[in-house]
Amino acid sequence: MADTAYLDWPFLEDRHRQLARELDRWAQVNLAHAHGPDVDAECRALVRSLGAAGWLRHAVGGTSHGGAAEVIDTRSICLIRETLARHAGLADFAFAMQGLGSGAISLAGSAEQRAAWLPKVAAGEAISAFALSESEAGSDVAALACAARADGDHYVIDGEKTWISNGGIADVYVVFARTGEAPGARGISAFIVPAGTPGFEIAERIDVIAPHPLARLRFTACRVPASARIGAPDEGFKVAMRTLDVFRTSVAAAALGFARRALDEGLQRATTRRMFGGVLADFQLTQARLAQMATTIDSAALLTYRAAWQRDQGRNVTREAAMAKMVATEGAQQVIDAAVQLWGGLGVVSEQPVERLYREIRSLRIYEGATEVQQLIIARELLKEVSA
Ligand SMILES: Cc1cc2nc3c(=O)[nH]c(=O)nc-3n(C[C@H](O)[C@H](O)[C@H](O)COP(=O)(O)OP(=O)(O)OC[C@H]3O[C@@H](n4cnc5c(N)ncnc54)[C@H](O)[C@@H]3O)c2cc1C
């Protein structure tokens, strides 16, 4: 069983402790088999069951639209992601994408847009996706080229998006497109595009090392009403950044969940694997490895829950969230690698828990801002303070 001492940290309140414990109990019963070969079917089923059990309410903002709180509580989504990731990576993915996919609607949607989508997303009845990245606009996302041209009371979208999680199974996509008011990060607007809108198609499904629904999207003269635009024209980039700001700390929490599971698996193997007249854990080299794993996890957890707490106080967390994401994802990669090493040959056998974790952690160091991007953010904030 993973260390739960962190639940007593002052960053958290009793309602958070209760949430984490209840979800852990639910996950033990409901997620034991969430690793089937058909990821589309698995994800649909996970979204439905996470919705029916009420967990997805935490991923959307606004109590009148199915949300657990008026404003998404960062500590709650972190605890949920950490707990789900510890049990089943795909369950964490399903939860996170309902939040990220509908985040722009929660944060900046009109009353009609919120009423139309948030209750369904919170109930697990509609699957959502966040379509920002393009093949030539990943880290440099302000370079995006997908365009939306105003045409009377409609917009006509042309272009492509790639690496879109839930692509192929989502019911609703929030698509960021250039409306041309200005170059670069200006002149981008966000649109709600329901699956099945004429002119919108899945151009390609993408297989990745830790399988989950992922696709390249194509828009060809895709007409959407002007009422599908989220917020004012030209506000899309700001909306995208605000959405990522909410969820960046939760990526750190997911990494933490993977790392905690890896430490549990490592401890279990080290204390039972017989060798040289004892067990693996008898050796000081093993003990040093375990000590390093546990310390890496605690340092990542401290940064993660500091950022989450600070955000919930309504304070800026640009630097803190970047630190948490960088340290937690990079640290989890090291912890998981150490767990694979402790498991020896068994550690690289397909679908062993540590083998799965080894694949699952990798993309967290890339998406929602690669580690190098987080480093630049942290340095920029530091230098800003110095020059101020
Ligand atoms: C599994 C997965 C799921 C995803 N889901 C979504 C989604 O749902 N929606 C969405 O919009 N996007 C999604 N993405 C896209 C993701 O956000 C991009 O992959 C990410 O922003 C990096 O862009 P890129 O892949 O084009 O890499 P590039 O931008 O080409 O960067 C490549 C590498 O360059 C390095 N780098 C970047 N900037 C700098 C710098 N300034 N200095 C030095 N080095 C640097 C980093 O190491 C980076 O990994 C997903 C990606 C993956 C892998």
The ligand as an SDF file (V2000), in Angstrom:
LIG
                    3D

 53 58  0  0  0  0  0  0  0  0999 V2000
    0.7100   11.2590  -25.5570 C   0  0  0  0  0  0  0  0  0  0  0  0
    0.4800   12.6700  -25.9510 C   0  0  0  0  0  0  0  0  0  0  0  0
   -0.7720   13.2420  -25.7760 C   0  0  0  0  0  0  0  0  0  0  0  0
   -1.0030   14.5650  -26.1920 C   0  0  0  0  0  0  0  0  0  0  0  0
   -2.2610   15.0890  -26.0630 N   0  0  0  0  0  0  0  0  0  0  0  0
   -2.5080   16.3460  -26.5460 C   0  0  0  0  0  0  0  0  0  0  0  0
   -3.8430   16.8800  -26.5330 C   0  0  0  0  0  0  0  0  0  0  0  0
   -4.7840   16.2570  -26.0380 O   0  0  0  0  0  0  0  0  0  0  0  0
   -4.0450   18.1020  -27.0880 N   0  0  0  0  0  0  0  0  0  0  0  0
   -3.0380   18.8400  -27.6350 C   0  0  0  0  0  0  0  0  0  0  0  0
   -3.3040   19.9280  -28.1160 O   0  0  0  0  0  0  0  0  0  0  0  0
   -1.7650   18.3560  -27.6780 N   0  0  0  0  0  0  0  0  0  0  0  0
   -1.4740   17.1290  -27.1420 C   0  0  0  0  0  0  0  0  0  0  0  0
   -0.1960   16.6140  -27.1780 N   0  0  0  0  0  0  0  0  0  0  0  0
    0.8470   17.3980  -27.8220 C   0  0  0  0  0  0  0  0  0  0  0  0
    1.8970   17.9130  -26.8750 C   0  0  0  0  0  0  0  0  0  0  0  0
    1.4280   18.9970  -26.1520 O   0  0  0  0  0  0  0  0  0  0  0  0
    3.1450   18.2370  -27.7300 C   0  0  0  0  0  0  0  0  0  0  0  0
    3.6950   16.9860  -28.1130 O   0  0  0  0  0  0  0  0  0  0  0  0
    4.1510   19.0410  -26.9570 C   0  0  0  0  0  0  0  0  0  0  0  0
    3.6940   20.3590  -26.8010 O   0  0  0  0  0  0  0  0  0  0  0  0
    5.5100   19.0760  -27.6710 C   0  0  0  0  0  0  0  0  0  0  0  0
    5.3640   19.4510  -29.0070 O   0  0  0  0  0  0  0  0  0  0  0  0
    6.0530   18.5780  -30.1670 P   0  0  0  0  0  0  0  0  0  0  0  0
    5.6690   17.1640  -29.9670 O   0  0  0  0  0  0  0  0  0  0  0  0
    5.7370   19.2230  -31.4460 O   0  0  0  0  0  0  0  0  0  0  0  0
    7.5990   18.6860  -29.8430 O   0  0  0  0  0  0  0  0  0  0  0  0
    8.5470   19.9000  -30.2620 P   0  0  0  0  0  0  0  0  0  0  0  0
    7.8680   21.1830  -30.0300 O   0  0  0  0  0  0  0  0  0  0  0  0
    9.1130   19.5870  -31.5950 O   0  0  0  0  0  0  0  0  0  0  0  0
    9.6890   19.7440  -29.1640 O   0  0  0  0  0  0  0  0  0  0  0  0
   10.5880   18.6340  -29.2010 C   0  0  0  0  0  0  0  0  0  0  0  0
   11.4950   18.7340  -28.0030 C   0  0  0  0  0  0  0  0  0  0  0  0
   12.2430   19.9180  -28.0660 O   0  0  0  0  0  0  0  0  0  0  0  0
   12.5930   20.3120  -26.7600 C   0  0  0  0  0  0  0  0  0  0  0  0
   12.3030   21.7310  -26.6240 N   0  0  0  0  0  0  0  0  0  0  0  0
   11.1370   22.3700  -26.8230 C   0  0  0  0  0  0  0  0  0  0  0  0
   11.2730   23.6940  -26.6330 N   0  0  0  0  0  0  0  0  0  0  0  0
   12.5820   23.8990  -26.3360 C   0  0  0  0  0  0  0  0  0  0  0  0
   13.3600   25.0380  -26.0510 C   0  0  0  0  0  0  0  0  0  0  0  0
   12.8110   26.2700  -26.0320 N   0  0  0  0  0  0  0  0  0  0  0  0
   14.6910   24.8850  -25.7960 N   0  0  0  0  0  0  0  0  0  0  0  0
   15.2520   23.6520  -25.8040 C   0  0  0  0  0  0  0  0  0  0  0  0
   14.5660   22.5310  -26.0620 N   0  0  0  0  0  0  0  0  0  0  0  0
   13.2470   22.6430  -26.3190 C   0  0  0  0  0  0  0  0  0  0  0  0
   11.8030   19.4450  -25.7820 C   0  0  0  0  0  0  0  0  0  0  0  0
   12.6470   18.4310  -25.2610 O   0  0  0  0  0  0  0  0  0  0  0  0
   10.7620   18.8180  -26.6610 C   0  0  0  0  0  0  0  0  0  0  0  0
   10.3400   17.5640  -26.2010 O   0  0  0  0  0  0  0  0  0  0  0  0
    0.0590   15.3180  -26.7460 C   0  0  0  0  0  0  0  0  0  0  0  0
    1.3090   14.7310  -26.8840 C   0  0  0  0  0  0  0  0  0  0  0  0
    1.5320   13.4380  -26.5060 C   0  0  0  0  0  0  0  0  0  0  0  0
    2.9050   12.8470  -26.6770 C   0  0  0  0  0  0  0  0  0  0  0  0
  1  2  1  0
  2  3  1  0
  2 52  2  0
  3  4  2  0
  4  5  1  0
  4 50  1  0
  5  6  2  0
  6  7  1  0
  6 13  1  0
  7  8  2  0
  7  9  1  0
  9 10  1  0
 10 11  2  0
 10 12  1  0
 12 13  2  0
 13 14  1  0
 14 15  1  0
 14 50  1  0
 15 16  1  0
 16 17  1  0
 16 18  1  0
 18 19  1  0
 18 20  1  0
 20 21  1  0
 20 22  1  0
 22 23  1  0
 23 24  1  0
 24 25  2  0
 24 26  1  0
 24 27  1  0
 27 28  1  0
 28 29  2  0
 28 30  1  0
 28 31  1  0
 31 32  1  0
 32 33  1  0
 33 34  1  0
 33 48  1  0
 34 35  1  0
 35 36  1  0
 35 46  1  0
 36 37  1  0
 36 45  1  0
 37 38  2  0
 38 39  1  0
 39 40  1  0
 39 45  2  0
 40 41  1  0
 40 42  2  0
 42 43  1  0
 43 44  2  0
 44 45  1  0
 46 47  1  0
 46 48  1  0
 48 49  1  0
 50 51  2  0
 51 52  1  0
 52 53  1  0
M  END
$$$$
